[in-house]
Amino acid sequence: MDMAKRPREIAYTDELLADGTVHRRYDEGRSEWRTRAPDGSVRWRDDRGGSGTDEPLGDRLVKRTHDEGRVEYGRDIGYGRTVWDGGARVTVNRAAAATGPGARLRAGRGPGALGPGLLPPTRLTPDEEERLRRKYRAEERGERGERGVGGVGAVLVVDAWTGTSDADWSEDFG
């Protein structure tokens, strides 16, 4: 694969603060403070004046709505990785990527070539978003059964709010 086409990886670490918020530090120097809402979404604000909401959707999608109105979509591809910007950027949870399959991905066995099934959409209609919300809620209720999606398999996630690991991608969308 041509290294010029390899997505830019931005690693981050999460720290649970005494007030129940999470301080997320990105290796590129940016910081976010994140607060989980009862509906599963996460309100965030960053050290550069930005703020908004991250909302989990079905098909392992995350909708990031910036308070000024801009919307972007990411897709969780497993092992603490979320693809953004049409595959140009991948955020990597250091805790989930540090061992096991996540470490092998970091060593160069992926996600170098991101196939079309792993890329997030660039935009969705309100009807498409609502369909994905319903799908996510059904998944959360366990109506779907096994959690693996599209052959991606289980995702090791370290939930900064509880300190636990499990295979539920939605605890850490990033």
N, C-alpha and C positions, 0 to 999 in steps of 0.2 A: 504494500500500500504506500502511496505517496505521502510522506510525512507532512506535507503542506496541508493536506486535507484532514489530518488528525484533529479532532476537536480539542479546544483549549480546556484543560482540566483546572478547576479551581477547588482546592480542598478547603474544608472547614471543620471546626470543632465546636461543640456545644457545651455550655456550662450552665447548670441549673443554679439559679440565684435564690437567695433566702425568701424573696417575695413571690416565688413560684414562676417567675419569668425565665426565659432562656436567653443567655447571651451567646450569640453565634459569631465566631470570628473566622473570617475568610483569609486564606493565605495572601491574597492580593492587598490586604490591609483594611478592608471594609469590615464593619461590625453591624450586627442587627440585634435588637432586643425583641423577643417574640413572646406573645401571650396567646395561649390556646383558649378559644371560645367553646361554649357548651356544644355547638353544632359541629365541632371538629375542625373548623377553619382556624387560621392563625393570623392574628393581627401582628404586624411588624412595623418597626421604625428603624432607620439606620443612622449612622453617624454623619451622613452627608445631607440630611434634611429630607430624605425620602421616607414614605410610609405607605402602607397598604394592607391588603389581605391576601393570604394564600388559602385557596379552597381546594380540597380534594374532590376529584371527579372520578367517574368510572373509567375503566380501561387504563388505570394507573396514571391518569392525567392530573396535573395541578394547574389551576388557573391563578395567576398572580395579577391582581388588580392594584395598580398604583393609585393613590388618592387623587392624583391629577388627571386620572382617566385612562391612562395607557394600560393595555392588557397584554399579557404574554402567557404562553402555555409551556409547560414542561412535562416530560414523561419519565417516570421512574423506570429504570431499566434493570434494576437489581443491584444488590450488594452495595447499597448506599450511594448509588449514582443516579442523577437526574439530568436528562438531556434538555437543553434550552436552545433557543435561537436557531431552529431548523437544523440542529446538529453541530453548530459551531462552538457550543460551550457545554461542558459537563461539570456539574457541581458534585463533589465527592465528600461524603461523610467519612472523616478519618477513622472513627471508631469502627464503622462497619466495613471499611476497606482494608483494615490493618492485618487481618488474618484470613486463613482459609481461601475460599474462592475469590474473595475481594482482593487479596494480596496478589493472586495470580493474574487478575485483570490488570492490576497496577504494574506488574512486571512486563506487560507488553502483549498479553494474549487477548486483548480486547479492552475497551470497546472501540478500537481503532476504526473498524469499518462499521458504521451504523447503517443498518438496512432501513428501507422505508418503513417497515413495521415498528421500528423503535423511535422514529422521529415524531415529535409532537406536532400537532397542527399549527399553522400560523394564525388561523382565526376559526371561530365557530359561530354559528348562528345562535340566537337565543333558544330556539327549539332544540338544537343539538346539545347545547349546554344543559338544558333541563332534562333531556333524555339521559345524559351522562350523570347528572345528580341523582336521578331515580335509580340508575344502575348502581351507583356508589352506595346509596342507602340500602339497596337490596343486598349488596355484598356485605355491608356491615351487619345486617341482620342474619347473615349466614345462609341466605337462600341459595347461594351459588354453590355451596359445598367447598371443595378444595380450593385453596387460595392461589395456586399457580395460575399465571395468565400467559397465554400465547407462548408457552415453552420457556419463559424466562426463569421460572422456578421460584423457590423460596428466596426471600430477601432477608438478609440479616440486618436488623435494625436495632440500634441502641437508642431507646427513647430517653431523651434528656430529661423529660418530666418525671419519669419513674425509675430510670436507671436499669430497666430490664431490656432483655433482647428477646425478640420473637420474629415471626415471619410476616408481620403485618406492616406493609409498606407505608400505610397512611400515618403512622406515628411520627414520621420524620421527613415528610416530603420537603425537598429543599432545592 
